[in-house]
Amino acid sequence: MKLYFSRNPNPRLAVAVARHLKAEVSFEFASPFAPGQAERFRSLNPSLSLPILAWPGGSLWEADAIACRLSRDAGSNFWRGGGDEPDMIRWLSWGKENFVRACDMVHFERGTKQRYRIGPINAAKVEEGLEVFGKAAAILDAELARRRWLVGASVSYADFRMATFLPFNDVAGLPLDDYPNLACWYRRLEEIDAWRDPFTGLDAPHLPPVERQALPAG
Ligand SMILES: N[C@@H](CCC(=O)N[C@@H](CS)C(=O)NCC(=O)O)C(=O)O
């Protein structure tokens, strides 16, 4: 199987999962939105977004689905099964609507839009994102005061998914350190090689830089 990826947040997440699980996949950098590339990828994912997992005669897109597939293939409980599965699904579902969405909103304005020169930062959108972030981060911080990981006693896909945008916080500037338990949890994640540097040894161009003046102050 082949995992098509870029260095952007959701494909980064899928690469980190594959590496954490030591999945039997090959990795190929892709750029389906680049001129001339769409036709090659449309049959693999009609929306053209990454990550995409492909094999002769089939494909799967969406980082969550790919994580589920790779975890099953590896015989791992990284994607929780059994009694822990509802708890994991709870965090995936809540995260997408709350914490991950908030991180995405702010990162899109301060990161993606600036990298790809698709418009000035919309301050109202950043404010809105920071407000959602504040509420969600407080909930996670209280939860992580009582536990090291979101589900059970070891890291799971719920932790990786929740953290999708945090490796990009140099440009997003989310106030993670205002939430000490959350910040501690993220430091624990960064101790995992596959999370900290999923792209080691892979051939993939770096993301376009964000101009200094677009970075959050401080
Ligand atoms: N819901 C999708 C989101 C996928 C997505 O938004 N992918 C973006 C990167 S974060 C993309 O394909 N960007 C073009 C690229 O990276 O070349 C998932 O979880 O996989």
The ligand as an SDF file (V2000), in Angstrom:
LIG
                    3D

 20 19  0  0  0  0  0  0  0  0999 V2000
  -10.8080   15.7040    6.6040 N   0  0  0  0  0  0  0  0  0  0  0  0
   -9.5950   15.4250    5.8510 C   0  0  0  0  0  0  0  0  0  0  0  0
   -8.8740   16.7520    5.6360 C   0  0  0  0  0  0  0  0  0  0  0  0
   -7.8140   16.6250    4.5830 C   0  0  0  0  0  0  0  0  0  0  0  0
   -7.1590   17.9580    4.2670 C   0  0  0  0  0  0  0  0  0  0  0  0
   -7.6850   19.0410    4.6000 O   0  0  0  0  0  0  0  0  0  0  0  0
   -5.9900   17.8850    3.6460 N   0  0  0  0  0  0  0  0  0  0  0  0
   -5.2640   19.0880    3.2640 C   0  0  0  0  0  0  0  0  0  0  0  0
   -4.0190   19.2520    4.1600 C   0  0  0  0  0  0  0  0  0  0  0  0
   -4.4270   19.4990    5.8500 S   0  0  0  0  0  0  0  0  0  0  0  0
   -4.7450   18.9590    1.8320 C   0  0  0  0  0  0  0  0  0  0  0  0
   -4.9980   17.9840    1.1510 O   0  0  0  0  0  0  0  0  0  0  0  0
   -3.9990   19.9570    1.3860 N   0  0  0  0  0  0  0  0  0  0  0  0
   -3.3100   19.9210    0.1220 C   0  0  0  0  0  0  0  0  0  0  0  0
   -1.9020   19.4600    0.3060 C   0  0  0  0  0  0  0  0  0  0  0  0
   -1.4550   19.2420    1.4510 O   0  0  0  0  0  0  0  0  0  0  0  0
   -1.2130   19.3510   -0.7160 O   0  0  0  0  0  0  0  0  0  0  0  0
   -8.7520   14.4170    6.6620 C   0  0  0  0  0  0  0  0  0  0  0  0
   -8.8990   14.3450    7.8780 O   0  0  0  0  0  0  0  0  0  0  0  0
   -7.9670   13.6860    6.0440 O   0  0  0  0  0  0  0  0  0  0  0  0
  1  2  1  0
  2  3  1  0
  2 18  1  0
  3  4  1  0
  4  5  1  0
  5  6  2  0
  5  7  1  0
  7  8  1  0
  8  9  1  0
  8 11  1  0
  9 10  1  0
 11 12  2  0
 11 13  1  0
 13 14  1  0
 14 15  1  0
 15 16  2  0
 15 17  1  0
 18 19  2  0
 18 20  1  0
M  END
$$$$
